[in-house]
């Protein structure tokens, strides 16, 4: 039904000028052909009747001539020949007149002696042997095709005298006919011919109309064919554009038809949902889409318009993916319901960026506060350390006082270190980048912690491929980062374990990747998001500032640091440093 409506609509879209133009071109051709055919039919009919009249005249002349050759010929025989000739169905009358128009012989006796044809130039007709014809209207309105010609049944003086005598007897006129000229008229009934002609005309008009309609239809079909090709080309371009648009928009798109089957599925949707379009197309959307998305489609809210929600969708690994989903109804230009459109995007990176921004903002506030506090604390600390040293020297003989003074001095030194780290964290990190062999940096940093690792029975494993080239980094800062991460890993493995360092080229990020892994106690899920916050620590003796400084150094290199850890399953710190110099 929809297809029929589309076809009707397509036809109604034909511009009116096409119809007017087709009529303007075809109608004159049709009219000319029809009139020409009708005239040709009339000419053929006239020629046919003329030939028939000529044949009848010749027949009558021959009959008369044959009769005159016998001596027994009389007016009775002439009348009989005339009547028998005139008895044919299509002969209305047969007569012979002289050049003055006097009827000498007629198939109806009552007309003999009357005058006929005075409106014609009988003298010229009698002087020529050419056939003439005209249309005559009878008193009853019937049209008669009249053939006229000179009548010459015989030659020679004796035959002419016999012929004149016969006409005298036949007409009852006793005047002499010597040297008279005779004209014969034959009136032919046109009703049969006219019926046939009218039938031919009707047939001509019908055929012309058919040809007109065919030609008209042909023009319309040519226009429709051209319009179809143009429309198809336009639709192909629009489809190519829309397909390219759908495939390249940076959000996932799923289209569901009015039968709840998946009609379209772009590449972003495939990637986010880990599904392929060839598997899910034309499948039931309720069975394919995550339940949270399907609930948005069937909800009553969608009938009011666009529905926007942030939902968590589990992936194939069971991990929850935060998504921003928009669902709406889809209609055509006639407000016919076509289905649904679902747009969604993965908010994982957005939330990570948001958290990072919040963290940076928080760290900036803490850093500004820390810088002020550190300067205020260091001066009193110097005084306290001086008094503690003074008391230690004054009370050398009192062991308890000596021990107390040593504790005070140690705590002041520790507090000074904390303040120093705080100032380092608070101050902007200046990076002096230069081409550095990252392999050498890693190897040298591992040499520094070999003894500490060996004391705790920790095995060091490293995988450093030779094909990794130089990297633009600040070597001192990266060495600081690596040592901090090594020491944290060693602190998490009190009972021994394995410290692994892997260096590789990351194709996706187009940069250098350093992965530092341990088999220690790990970090619980709740603490992972806070380990880079200043003064957050899971160690009893830690300051909580080391990883915050590590994070700032990596960010200053325009890199990234990530954590992979599970409680009692060990920890992996992954560093991404952009680019390499070869």
N, C-alpha and C positions, 0 to 999 in steps of 0.2 A: 504494500500500500504506500509506504514512504517513497519507494522508487517511482511509482506512478505520479505521485504529487510532485516530485522533483522534476520529472519529465514535463509535466504540465507547466510548471513554473518556468522551465527552460524555454518552452515554446512561447509563453506569454512575454518573455523578455526580448522577443524579436522586435526591433524598432519598427514603428509604423511606416517609416519611409521605405523600408524594404518591400512592404506590401504595395505601397503607392508606386514605387519604381517598377516592380514586377508588372503591375497592371498597365502602367504607362508604356512599357516596352512591348509587352505581349499582346495587348488588346488591339492596337493598330495592325499588327501582323495577322492576328486572328480575323479581324474584320476584312482586311484585304483578301486573305485567302478564301474566306467564306463568300464574299461578293464575287470574286473571280470565279469560284467554282459554280456559283449559281448562274452567272452569265454564260459560262461554258456549257452548263446544262441546257440553258435556253437556246443557245446556238445549235447544240446537238439536236435538240428536239425540233427546231425549225428546219434544220437540214434533213432530218429524218422525214418530216412531213412533206417537205418540198420534194424529196426524192420519191416518196410514195405518190404524191400528186402527179409528178412527171411520169411515173410508171403507169398510172391509171389513164392519163391522157394518151400515152403511146398505145396502150392496150385498146382504148376506145377508137383511136385513129386506125389501128390495124384492123379491128373488127369491122369498122365502117368501110375501109378500103377493100377488104376481102368481100364484103357484101356487094359493093359496087361492081366488082369484077364479074358477078353473075347477073344475068338478065332478069331473074325472078325477084330481085331486091326491091322492096317497097317501103313506104312510110311505116307500115305496121312493124316490119322487122327492125327498122331504125329505133322506133319507140321501145320495142322489146329489148334491144341491146342497151339502150340508154337506161331503162329501168333495172335491168339485171345488173348492169355495172354499178348503178347507184344503190343497189340493195345490200352492199357490204356494210358491216356494222358501223364503221367509222366514217362513212360518207353521208354528209347531211344533205347535199344536193349536187346535181350535175346539170349544167346548162350550156347551151351554145347561143351566142348573140352575134349580131352583125356589128359593124364598126360604128353604127349609130346607137347601139345599146338595145335594139329590139331583140327580145328573147325568141329565138327560133325553135329551140328544143329545150325541154326541161323534164326532169323525172316526175314532176307533178304537172299534170295537164292544165291546171288552172292558172299557172304562171306563164304559159305560152302567150306571146303577143304583148306582154308587159315590157316595160323599159327597165333596164338594169345597168349599173356601172356608168352612169352619166358623170359621176364625179371623178372618173378615171379618164386618162388620155387614151381612149380606145384606139385611136388611129395609130399612135406610136406602138402600142402593144401588138396591133395587127400587123404592123410593118416589120416586126422583129420576131425571131423564133426563140428569144430568151424567155425563161420562166420568171414570173413575177409572183410575189405573195404578199398577203396582208392579213391582218386580224380584223374580223368582222363580228360585230355584236348583234345577235339575233334579237327579235322583239321580246323573247322570253328571258333575255339576259345572258344566254349561253354564248360563249365565245367560239368562233369558227375560224379555222385556219384555211384561208382561201388561196388556191393556186390558180394563176391566170397565165394563159399562153395563146398564141395564134393557133387556130385550128385548121390543119391542112390534111384532110383524109385522103386526097387523091390528086393526081397530076394529069394534065391533058385536057383538051377542050371537051371531049365527049364525057369524061368522068366528072368534070366540073358541072356540065349541064345536067347530068344524072343526079349529082349531089344536090344542085339547086332545086331540081324537080322534087326530089325526096323531101327537102326542107319545106317546099311549098305545100306539098301534100300533108306533111307532118304538122305544119303550123296553120294550115287552112288559109294561107295567104297566096293569092294568085298573081302577085307582082313578080316581075322578073328579077332574078338574083345574079344576073350576069355581071361578072367582074366584082362581085361583092367579096369582102374579106370577113372572116369569121373568127370569133374568139370563144374559147372554152373556159368555163369556170368550174372548179371542183371545190366544194366546201367540205373540209375534213373536221370531224368531231375532235376537240382537244381535251375532252374530259379525262380520257384514259391517260393521255400524255401528261396532262396537268397533274393528275393524281400521282403518276410516276415521278413527275418533276417535283411535286410537293414532297413526296417521300424522299427523293434524292436531296432536296433542300434540307428537310428535317435531319436526314442522315448526315449531311454536310455540317449542319449546325451542331449536331450532337458530337460528331467527330472533332469539329473545331473546338467545341467546349472542352472535350476531353483533352485535346492537345493543349488548349489554353491552361487547363488545370494541371496537366503534366508539366508544362513549361513553368507555370507558376510554382508548382511544387518543387521542380528542379532548382529554381532560383533560391527558394527558401531552404532547400536541403543543402545547396552549395554554401549559403550563408551560415546555416547551422553547423555544417561540417567545418567551415573556417572558424566559426565561433568556438566550436568544440575543441579544435586544435589549439586555438589561442588560449582558451580556458584551461585546457589540459597542460599546456606549457606553463601558464601562470601558476596553476595548482602545483605542478612539479617543482617550480622555483620556490613557492611558498612552503611546500612540504620539506624541501631540502633545507630552507632557511630555518623552519621550525624544528626539524630534526637536529640540525646543527646547534640551534639555540638550546634545545632540551638537553642535548648531550654535553654541552659545555658550560651550562650554568653551574656555579660553585655550590649548589645545594642538591640534595637528593630529591628526585621527583618520581612519584608513582601516580598513574592515572588508572582509575577503576571505572568500568562502564556501568550501564544501568542494570546489568545482570550480575554485578558484583564480581566480575572477572578482571584480572589485571590486563590493561590495554597498552600501557607504556611504562618503561622502567629505564632510567638513565644510568650512566656509568657511576656517578657518585653514589646513587642508591645501591648499586651492586657492591661497591666498595664498603659502604657503611654497614649494610645488612649481611654482607658476605654471601650474596646470592647472585646467580647469573640469570639474565633476561630470558635466555632460551629455555630455561627450566620453569620459570614462573609465569611467562606470558600466557594469557588465556586460561590461567588457572584461577580457582576460587581465591579471592583476596583474603577471606577470613582464615583460610588454611595456610596462607603464605606469610601475610604480614604479622608483625608482633601484636600481641593482644592489646597492648596499650594504644597502638595506632588504630586498630579496628574499632576499639571502643569509642574513639573520637568520631569515626564515620557514622556509627549507628546511634550516637547520642542525639538527643533532641535539640541540643544547642546548635548543631550544624544547620538545622532548618531556618535558623534566624540569620545566618550569614557565615562569616569566616570564624573559625575556631582556632585559637592559638594557645598552646600549652607547652610547658617544659616537662618532659617525662624522662624516666630512666628505662632504657631498653636493654635487656641482657643480650650479649653477643653469643657466638657459638661456644666460647670458652666459659660462659657463665659470668663474665665480667659486665658490670653495669655501665652502659654508655649514656651519658646525659645528652639529651636531644631537645632542640626547639622545633616543634611540629606545628604546621599550619595546614588545616583542612578546610575545604570549601566545596560547594556544589558547582556542577558544570552544566550550563545551558547553551543551546544554540540561539540564533537570532530570533527564532519564533518562540523562545522560552520553553522549548521542549527539553525535558530532563535527559541529560546524556550520561551522567555519572559523577564521580568525585575526583578531585585533584588534591594530592598530599605533597607538601613541601616540607623537608626536614633537613637539619644540619647538625653535625656532631659538635657539641659544646665542650668537648674535652680540652682542646687547645685554648678555647676562649676562657674557660674557667681557670686553666693553668695560668694564662696571661693575667687574668684578673687577680688571682691569688698572688702572682709574682708582683704585680703593681702594688697591691695592698701591702705585701711584705716589704717592698722597696720603700714605700711611703713610711711604713712603721720603722724600718731600719734607719731611714733618714732622720726621723724624729728622735729616735734613740741615740743616733750618732751625734746629733746637735747637742742633745742633753748630756751625753757622755763626755764630749769635749769640754764642756763647761765644768762638769763635776770633777773630771780628772785633774784639771788645773787647780781646782780648789782643794783637792785631796792631797796632792803631791807635796805641797808646802808643809802642812801639818805632819805628814809622814816623815819628812826630813828631820823635823824637830823631835818627833818621837824616837826615831832611830838614834839621834844624837844623845838624847837622855838615856836610852837603853845602853848605849856604848859607855856612857859616863858611869852609870851605876855598876856595870860589869867590871870596869877597871877599879872603881873605888872599893867594892866589896869583893876583892879577890879571895879573901880568906873565908868567906861564907859560901859554901857550895850551892846551897839552895838558891841564894840570890843570883849566883852566877848562872844557874840553869834557867831561872826565870828571865834573866836578861837575854840569854841566847834565844829563848822562845820568842821574846818580843822582837829581837832583831830579825829572826827568820820570818815571822809573820809580816813585819814591815816590808821585807824584801819580796815576799810573795804578793803582798798587796801592791807593791810598786810594779811587779810584773803584770799583774792584772790591769793596773791603770795604764801601763804601756801598751798592752794589747787593746785596751779600750780606745786609747788614742789612735792606734794604728787602724782600728776598725772605723773610727769616726772620721779620720782624714781621707780625702779622695785618693784613690789608688792611681798612681801614675805608672803607666806601662811604657817601657822602652823596648819596643819590638825590634827584633833583628833575626836574620836567618840563623837558625840553630838546629843542630842535629839532635832531634828528640830522643834518638836511641841512646846517645851519650848521656843526656840528662837523666834518663831512667836508670841506666846502669850505674851511674855515679851515686844517685840517690839511694839505690838499693845497697850499695857498699856501706853507707852510713848506718844502716839499721841491721846489718848482718849479725853483729854481736848480740843485740837485744833479742833478735829472733832466735838465735841459737840458744840463749839462756832460757827461753821459754819452750824450747823444743819445737820450734815452728819452721817448717820447710818452705823455702822460697822457690817458686816456680815462675818462670818468665817465658814469654813468647814474643820475640821482637824480630819481625822479618826484615831482611836486608833491603827490600825494595822501597821501604818507606824513606822518603827524602827529608830535607830540612823543612822546618816549620817557622813561620814568623811569630815569635813569642818573646816574652821577657824571661830569660832563663832562670834568673834568681827567684822571680815570683812563682814560676812553675815548679821549681825545685822545692820551694816552701810548701806549695800545695801538695806535692807528692809525699813529702816527709810527714806532713800532718795526717794524710790519709793512711800512710803506712803505720804510724804510731797508734792511730785509732784502731786499726785492724789488729795490731799486736796486743793492745789492751783488752780486746774482746776475746782473746784466745789464751786464757790462763792455763789451760791444760794441754797446750800444744795444738797444732793444726797446720793448715796450708795457707800461705799467702801467695796469690797468683796475680801476675801483672801481664796483660795482653795488649799489644799494640797492633792496630790495623787501620786500613783505609776504609772509611764509611762511604759507600757509593751514593746512598740516598741523600745524605747530608753534605756530600762532597767536602769532607774534611777528615781530620785525623781523630781516631777514637782510642782512648786509653781506658781500660777496664781493670780496676783493682778489686779483687774478691778475697774474702776470707771465709773460714769455716767456724766463725765464732758464735756468740750468743744471739746475734741478730738484733733487729729492732722490731718492736711490736707495731701493729698497724696504726694505732692512734698517734704514735710519736713520730712517724716518718715525715709527716707534713710540717713538723716543727724543728727538725734537727738543724736547719740552717738559721733559725732564729737566734739572736744573741742571748747568751746566758741560759740557753736551754741545753741541758746535758742529762744523760742517763748514767754518767759515772759519778761516783761519790767524791772523787778528788778533782773533777774537771771544772773548768771555768765557764764552759759553754760559749766561748768566743772563737775558738779555732775554726770550726766549720763555717761560721758566718764570714770570717775573713777569706776562707777558701772560696766560698760562693762569690764574694765580691771580686776576687782576683780573676776567676773564670769569666765572670760577666764583663770585666774590664777588657778581656781578650775577645769579647763578642762571641764567647763560647757558651756552653751549657753543661750543667752537671745534673745527673739523675741518680736516684737511689733505688735499688732493688733489694728488698730484704724481707725476711720472715723470721719470727721469733724462733730461736734455736736452730735456724737453718742457714745462718751465715748472712753476709751482707756484700753487695757489689756496688761500688761507686764508679759511674761511667762518665768520663770527661769527653766532651766534643770540642775540638779546636778547629776553627775554620781554615781550610786550605792547606796547601803545602807548596813549597817552592821547587820540588823535584830533586 
